[in-house]
Amino acid sequence: MFQGWEIIIVLAVVLLFFGGKRIPELAKGLGQGIRSFKKGLKESEDDGEQPAKIAAEEEKEEPKALNS
C-alpha cells in the first residue's frame, strides 16, 4: 500500500503543517475524544436497558391500577 518513502513524506508534511509543539497536543485531544466517545457508547447501552426494565414494570402495574 504505502512504501517507506511515502510515509516519510507524509510525516514531514504533517510536521511542517502543524509544527512540533502542536502534534502532541493534537494526539492528546484525539485520545480524549476517543475515550469520551467510548464512554458515551457505554452509557447509552446502559441507559437502553433501564427504560426497558421500567416499561416492563409499568406494564405489570397498569392492570392493578385499572382494577382498583
C-alpha positions in Angstrom: 0.0 0.0 0.0 2.3 2.8 1.2 6.0 2.5 0.7 8.6 3.7 3.2 9.4 6.9 1.5 5.7 7.9 1.1 5.1 7.6 4.8 8.2 9.8 5.5 7.0 12.5 3.1 3.5 12.5 4.7 5.0 12.7 8.2 7.3 15.6 7.1 4.3 17.5 5.6 2.3 17.0 8.9 5.3 18.2 10.9 5.6 21.3 8.7 1.9 22.0 8.7 1.2 21.6 12.5 4.7 22.2 14.0 6.5 20.2 16.6 4.6 21.6 19.6 1.1 21.1 18.3 1.4 17.4 17.3 1.4 16.1 21.0 -1.5 18.4 21.7 -3.4 17.0 18.8 -2.6 13.5 19.8 -3.8 14.1 23.4 -7.0 15.7 22.1 -7.6 12.8 19.8 -7.1 10.3 22.7 -9.5 12.2 24.9 -12.1 12.3 22.1 -11.9 8.6 21.6 -12.2 7.9 25.4 -15.2 10.3 25.5 -16.8 8.5 22.6 -16.4 5.1 24.1 -17.7 6.3 27.4 -20.8 7.7 25.6 -21.4 4.4 23.9 -21.2 2.6 27.1 -23.6 5.0 28.9 -26.1 4.8 26.0 -26.0 1.0 26.2 -26.6 1.2 30.0 -29.4 3.7 29.5 -31.0 1.5 26.9 -31.6 -1.3 29.3 -33.1 0.8 32.1 -36.1 2.2 30.1 -36.9 -1.4 29.0 -37.0 -2.5 32.6 -39.1 0.5 33.7 -41.5 -0.1 30.8 -41.9 -3.8 31.8 -42.6 -2.8 35.4 -45.1 -0.2 34.4 -47.0 -2.8 32.2 -47.2 -5.1 35.3 -48.5 -2.2 37.4 -51.1 -0.9 34.9 -53.6 -3.8 35.2 -53.5 -3.4 39.0 -54.3 0.3 38.7 -57.1 -0.3 36.3 -58.8 -2.9 38.5 -58.8 -0.7 41.6 
